[in-house]
Amino acid sequence: MDDRAERLVAEDFFQALADNTRLRCLMLVAAHDELCVCELVHALELSQPKISRHLKLLRDAGVVDDRRERNWVHYRIAEELPSWARRVIDATREANAKCEPFISDTQRLATMAGRPGDRCAS
């Protein structure tokens, strides 16, 4: 990959993380390996269309991958993500795990009834 292409990847990556909703989604996904859209809707207390729009932007930037299972779409950190970007995500999650709004997001997710193992009701 040439320098220009690598720079564009970095620009896309940091632009994707610059939005609070996308960052909150990404921090939860990074902490739980994979989450369903319904889990993110519950944890962030935002509408499904808004969450889905932000997840699409993260996917288009190459930050997350998705997997469909019947009616549900699950998101995880992209396997092809460069190691430097994964380190940024991990460091951001570790540094902010005990800060708001990430604490409240994690607590709400933990109290969600009907999570994917229970067949979430999206």
WOTA-V165733 format. One record per residue. N is the residue number from 1. PHI is phi in whole degrees, -180 to 180 (999 if undefined). Layout:
n=N phi=PHI
n=N phi=PHI
//
This chain:
n=1 phi=999
n=2 phi=-78
n=3 phi=-59
n=4 phi=-63
n=5 phi=-63
n=6 phi=-63
n=7 phi=-64
n=8 phi=-64
n=9 phi=-61
n=10 phi=-63
n=11 phi=-63
n=12 phi=-61
n=13 phi=-60
n=14 phi=-71
n=15 phi=-66
n=16 phi=-64
n=17 phi=-82
n=18 phi=-73
n=19 phi=-95
n=20 phi=-60
n=21 phi=-65
n=22 phi=-65
n=23 phi=-64
n=24 phi=-62
n=25 phi=-59
n=26 phi=-64
n=27 phi=-64
n=28 phi=-68
n=29 phi=-61
n=30 phi=-63
n=31 phi=-75
n=32 phi=-117
n=33 phi=70
n=34 phi=-157
n=35 phi=-137
n=36 phi=-84
n=37 phi=-54
n=38 phi=-62
n=39 phi=-69
n=40 phi=-69
n=41 phi=-59
n=42 phi=-65
n=43 phi=-65
n=44 phi=-92
n=45 phi=56
n=46 phi=-125
n=47 phi=-71
n=48 phi=-60
n=49 phi=-61
n=50 phi=-67
n=51 phi=-62
n=52 phi=-62
n=53 phi=-63
n=54 phi=-70
n=55 phi=-66
n=56 phi=-63
n=57 phi=-64
n=58 phi=-64
n=59 phi=-66
n=60 phi=-63
n=61 phi=-81
n=62 phi=85
n=63 phi=-86
n=64 phi=-127
n=65 phi=-115
n=66 phi=-122
n=67 phi=-141
n=68 phi=-96
n=69 phi=-139
n=70 phi=52
n=71 phi=-85
n=72 phi=-107
n=73 phi=-119
n=74 phi=-108
n=75 phi=-120
n=76 phi=-144
n=77 phi=-62
n=78 phi=-61
n=79 phi=-64
n=80 phi=-84
n=81 phi=-62
n=82 phi=-58
n=83 phi=-60
n=84 phi=-64
n=85 phi=-71
n=86 phi=-63
n=87 phi=-64
n=88 phi=-62
n=89 phi=-63
n=90 phi=-62
n=91 phi=-66
n=92 phi=-65
n=93 phi=-63
n=94 phi=-62
n=95 phi=-72
n=96 phi=-116
n=97 phi=-59
n=98 phi=-108
n=99 phi=-118
n=100 phi=-80
n=101 phi=-89
n=102 phi=-65
n=103 phi=-62
n=104 phi=-65
n=105 phi=-60
n=106 phi=-65
n=107 phi=-65
n=108 phi=-64
n=109 phi=-61
n=110 phi=-64
n=111 phi=-96
n=112 phi=-71
n=113 phi=-83
n=114 phi=75
n=115 phi=-66
n=116 phi=-47
n=117 phi=-61
n=118 phi=-100
n=119 phi=69
n=120 phi=-58
n=121 phi=-103
n=122 phi=-75
//
